Amino acid sequence: MVATPGGFPTVGMVGGGQLARMTAPAAVALGVRLAVLAEAADDSAALVVPATSIGSHLDDAAVRAFAATVDVLTFDHEHVPTDLLHELQEAGHAVRPGPQALVHAQDKAVMRTRLGALGVPMPRWALVSTPHELSDFADGVGWPVVLKTTRGGYDGKGVARIATTADAVGWLSRAAASGVPLLVEEAVDFRRELAAVVARSPSGQAAAWPVVTTTQVDGICREVIAPAPDLDGELAAEATRIALQLAGDLDVVGVLAVEMFEATDAAGRPRVLVNELAMRPHNSGHWSIDGAVTSQFEQHLRAVLDLPLGDPRARCAWTVMVNVLGGDHPELYRSYLHVMARDPGVKVHLYGKGVRPGRKIGHVTVCTDDPLGLDDALARARHAADFIAGVIDE
């Protein structure tokens, strides 16, 4: 391992995406060294982290070699094979979150089974491999239903809403060829999507940010509002309680994002249902860089190093985060300058990524202390994101 001044540790993050990139400033502020295992020298984090190694998360030798150079191993995605992580853990490496926790973010079938055993509210679900199994489930809960691959899906990939068995022919054929069943879930009639983001350390300390509302477009997070507007206090407390329970029961170390549906039960009472888990900094927590006392990136580092956790409270009445998605406008710098000049209160975060349609290439944040200023903050953030992306030109 590389010696650092003052004896500060090195945190190794597998994955060179924007999450690793946004962890770098937090590491600098804490005085710890961040190392990154990126797949290419022009990956988002590789462009800004000096201690970057090049290698694939699927290359056992590359991951082992990287782990040997750091004090703690963590991740900016959930795709490292858990068998390898178990081997590293058994060899004495600190892997946080550990594979016994991470598998619940990697495999939706494992996650759903465990959540059911823990009594956590979630949509009705089943594993299916044949048209008959699919139709039996859907006839029971009502069409349409949601099909998901059990592994590998993100940002709308590996997810489809289907209205008939015929819509799933291709999905079922691929499942039969691979021998891996599909996850089918009821299509929840929800009011909106929420996210409860928490952090937990190895010693069991935990902290929770305000529950936020998220807006998804084509399966990709478009906007986040912190805190979630008009959220019943008891429901917010329940969402936070579930997230903290899962962090403890699953032995999560680091940041855990629990994506939820806000829905109602048969009697019309509000409730939350758990949709997805992520065990790393998450898009729904990007607002915390500018809007919270302690950002999710700093907190993740604190947690995996077992440092005392920071204060997660919001700094202002409202924080709005809007993702900048790539389009047909590859040059960002001039529009970025225009946004900064037009509205100095907008915080712009770009990821150093090439522009592709629908790709997350950055985000903007607007904070306001005005309790009545949410609509204005939303309008400012949306305008900035659309102008940078080239959706609008004035």
Secondary structure, DSSP 8 states (H G I E B T S, - for coil): ----GGG--EEEEE--SHHHHHHHHHHHHHT-EEEEEESSTTSTTTTT-SSEEE--TT-HHHHHHHHTT-SEEEESSS-S-HHHHHHHHHTT-EESS-HHHHHHHH-HHHHHHHHHHHT-----EEEE-SHHHHHHHHHHH-S-EEEE-SSS--TTTTEEEESSGGGGHHHHHHHHHHT--EEEEE----SEEEEEEEEE-TT--EEE---EEEEEETTEEEEEEES-TT--HHHHHHHHHHHHHHHHHTT--EEEEEEEEEEE-TTS-EEEEEEEEESS--GGGTTHHHHBSS-HHHHHHHHHTT-------BSSSEEEEEEEE--S----HHHHHHHHHH-TT-EEEE------TT-EEEEEEEEE--TT-HHHHHHHHHHHHHHHHTS---
